[in-house]
Amino acid sequence: MPIGATLTGMRRRSLLKVGLAGGVVLALAGTGLALVQPARRDGKFTEVGRALFMGLAPAVLAGLLPAETGARQQAIAGLLPLSLIHI
């Protein structure tokens, strides 16, 4: 079986259309979710926003954070300015 046989029907233009449609769907879903349960309220992170930030930071900063769990969590918490945390 040739290498490109699995993508015979997928052309560049089709791939771009699928990517664009997927981006639009994700943007609409994200906007809808933000309207239902915002991550920030009065300019400060809510608990949901803080949890989202703490969950995404390790993926975004993968090679930059310490390997030890406690040190990693402390480094991520240090990235959140206290003025943005809603207590």
GROMACS elastic network, one bead per residue, 0.5 to 0.9 nm:
[ bonds ]
;  ai    aj funct       b0    kb
    1     4     6  0.84971   500
    1     5     6  0.66814   500
    1     6     6  0.89017   500
    2     5     6  0.53427   500
    2     6     6  0.83435   500
    3     6     6  0.73451   500
    3     7     6  0.87328   500
    4     7     6  0.55133   500
    4     8     6  0.64529   500
    5     8     6  0.53546   500
    5     9     6  0.88621   500
    6     9     6  0.80876   500
    6    10     6  0.87070   500
    7    10     6  0.51385   500
    7    11     6  0.78531   500
    8    11     6  0.75365   500
    9    14     6  0.87032   500
   10    13     6  0.81626   500
   10    14     6  0.59711   500
   10    15     6  0.64001   500
   11    14     6  0.52074   500
   11    15     6  0.61572   500
   11    16     6  0.86725   500
   12    15     6  0.50599   500
   12    16     6  0.62009   500
   12    17     6  0.86557   500
   13    16     6  0.51239   500
   13    17     6  0.62361   500
   13    18     6  0.87041   500
   14    17     6  0.50423   500
   14    18     6  0.61816   500
   14    19     6  0.85407   500
   15    18     6  0.51668   500
   15    19     6  0.61231   500
   15    20     6  0.85638   500
   16    19     6  0.50396   500
   16    20     6  0.60419   500
   16    21     6  0.85185   500
   17    20     6  0.51079   500
   17    21     6  0.60628   500
   17    22     6  0.84742   500
   18    21     6  0.51232   500
   18    22     6  0.60404   500
   18    23     6  0.85356   500
   19    22     6  0.50884   500
   19    23     6  0.61202   500
   19    24     6  0.86584   500
   20    23     6  0.50578   500
   20    24     6  0.62418   500
   20    25     6  0.86780   500
   21    24     6  0.51321   500
   21    25     6  0.62316   500
   21    26     6  0.86750   500
   22    25     6  0.51150   500
   22    26     6  0.61878   500
   22    27     6  0.85623   500
   23    26     6  0.51612   500
   23    27     6  0.60750   500
   23    28     6  0.85943   500
   24    27     6  0.50726   500
   24    28     6  0.61250   500
   24    29     6  0.85094   500
   25    28     6  0.52173   500
   25    29     6  0.60845   500
   25    30     6  0.85207   500
   26    29     6  0.50690   500
   26    30     6  0.59832   500
   26    31     6  0.84685   500
   27    30     6  0.51316   500
   27    31     6  0.60825   500
   27    32     6  0.85386   500
   28    31     6  0.51057   500
   28    32     6  0.60719   500
   28    33     6  0.85437   500
   29    32     6  0.51078   500
   29    33     6  0.61299   500
   29    34     6  0.85494   500
   30    33     6  0.51075   500
   30    34     6  0.60661   500
   30    35     6  0.86138   500
   31    34     6  0.50406   500
   31    35     6  0.62307   500
   31    36     6  0.87084   500
   32    35     6  0.51751   500
   32    36     6  0.63260   500
   32    37     6  0.86670   500
   33    36     6  0.50946   500
   33    37     6  0.59511   500
   33    38     6  0.73169   500
   34    37     6  0.52495   500
   34    39     6  0.68891   500
   35    38     6  0.58555   500
   37    40     6  0.89247   500
   37    48     6  0.81237   500
   38    41     6  0.68705   500
   38    45     6  0.88468   500
   38    46     6  0.78009   500
   38    48     6  0.79086   500
   38    49     6  0.74657   500
   39    44     6  0.83437   500
   39    45     6  0.57754   500
   39    46     6  0.55162   500
   39    47     6  0.76406   500
   39    48     6  0.56947   500
   39    50     6  0.75203   500
   39    52     6  0.79815   500
   40    43     6  0.59042   500
   40    44     6  0.51860   500
   40    46     6  0.54290   500
   40    47     6  0.88818   500
   40    48     6  0.84583   500
   40    49     6  0.62615   500
   40    50     6  0.89017   500
   40    84     6  0.84559   500
   40    86     6  0.85962   500
   41    44     6  0.54411   500
   41    45     6  0.64020   500
   41    46     6  0.64124   500
   41    86     6  0.81235   500
   42    45     6  0.83835   500
   42    86     6  0.87206   500
   43    83     6  0.86475   500
   43    84     6  0.66673   500
   43    85     6  0.89123   500
   43    86     6  0.87128   500
   44    49     6  0.88024   500
   44    83     6  0.69284   500
   44    85     6  0.52864   500
   44    86     6  0.52688   500
   45    48     6  0.75817   500
   45    49     6  0.51371   500
   45    50     6  0.58045   500
   45    84     6  0.54692   500
   45    86     6  0.55526   500
   46    49     6  0.50275   500
   46    50     6  0.61580   500
   46    51     6  0.85467   500
   46    84     6  0.87822   500
   46    85     6  0.69573   500
   46    86     6  0.56637   500
   46    87     6  0.82705   500
   47    50     6  0.50769   500
   47    51     6  0.60864   500
   47    52     6  0.85170   500
   47    85     6  0.83033   500
   47    86     6  0.75177   500
   47    87     6  0.86936   500
   48    51     6  0.51193   500
   48    52     6  0.60939   500
   48    53     6  0.86040   500
   49    52     6  0.50166   500
   49    53     6  0.61196   500
   49    54     6  0.85184   500
   50    53     6  0.50855   500
   50    54     6  0.60480   500
   50    55     6  0.84746   500
   50    80     6  0.84155   500
   50    85     6  0.74826   500
   51    54     6  0.50556   500
   51    55     6  0.60382   500
   51    56     6  0.86150   500
   52    55     6  0.50797   500
   52    56     6  0.61210   500
   52    57     6  0.84604   500
   53    56     6  0.52602   500
   53    57     6  0.58511   500
   53    76     6  0.86200   500
   53    80     6  0.86210   500
   54    57     6  0.55347   500
   54    58     6  0.73978   500
   54    73     6  0.79542   500
   54    76     6  0.66322   500
   54    77     6  0.74446   500
   55    58     6  0.65796   500
   55    59     6  0.77386   500
   56    59     6  0.54541   500
   56    60     6  0.63079   500
   56    61     6  0.85710   500
   57    60     6  0.51524   500
   57    61     6  0.57813   500
   57    62     6  0.78868   500
   57    76     6  0.67921   500
   58    61     6  0.52136   500
   58    62     6  0.52764   500
   58    63     6  0.86549   500
   58    64     6  0.87852   500
   58    65     6  0.73013   500
   58    72     6  0.81311   500
   58    73     6  0.88949   500
   58    76     6  0.78389   500
   59    62     6  0.51044   500
   59    63     6  0.88660   500
   60    63     6  0.86560   500
   61    64     6  0.53384   500
   61    65     6  0.63249   500
   62    65     6  0.62323   500
   63    66     6  0.81877   500
   63    67     6  0.89188   500
   65    68     6  0.87631   500
   65    71     6  0.82867   500
   65    72     6  0.57563   500
   65    73     6  0.89722   500
   65    75     6  0.71567   500
   65    76     6  0.81207   500
   66    69     6  0.76175   500
   66    70     6  0.88155   500
   66    71     6  0.60846   500
   66    72     6  0.51112   500
   66    73     6  0.89123   500
   66    75     6  0.78869   500
   67    70     6  0.88773   500
   67    71     6  0.75848   500
   67    72     6  0.65885   500
   68    71     6  0.54738   500
   68    72     6  0.60052   500
   68    73     6  0.87097   500
   69    72     6  0.50532   500
   69    73     6  0.61962   500
   69    74     6  0.86006   500
   70    73     6  0.52512   500
   70    74     6  0.61941   500
   70    75     6  0.86224   500
   71    74     6  0.50662   500
   71    75     6  0.61042   500
   71    76     6  0.86460   500
   72    75     6  0.51158   500
   72    76     6  0.62411   500
   72    77     6  0.86009   500
   73    76     6  0.51250   500
   73    77     6  0.60624   500
   73    78     6  0.84907   500
   74    77     6  0.50654   500
   74    78     6  0.60999   500
   74    79     6  0.88324   500
   75    78     6  0.50339   500
   75    79     6  0.66388   500
   76    79     6  0.52291   500
   76    80     6  0.71877   500
   77    80     6  0.55059   500
   77    81     6  0.84390   500
   78    81     6  0.71227   500
   78    82     6  0.88253   500
   80    83     6  0.83121   500
   80    84     6  0.68503   500
   80    85     6  0.73419   500
   81    84     6  0.55544   500
   81    85     6  0.70635   500
   82    85     6  0.53312   500
   82    86     6  0.84116   500
   83    86     6  0.78550   500
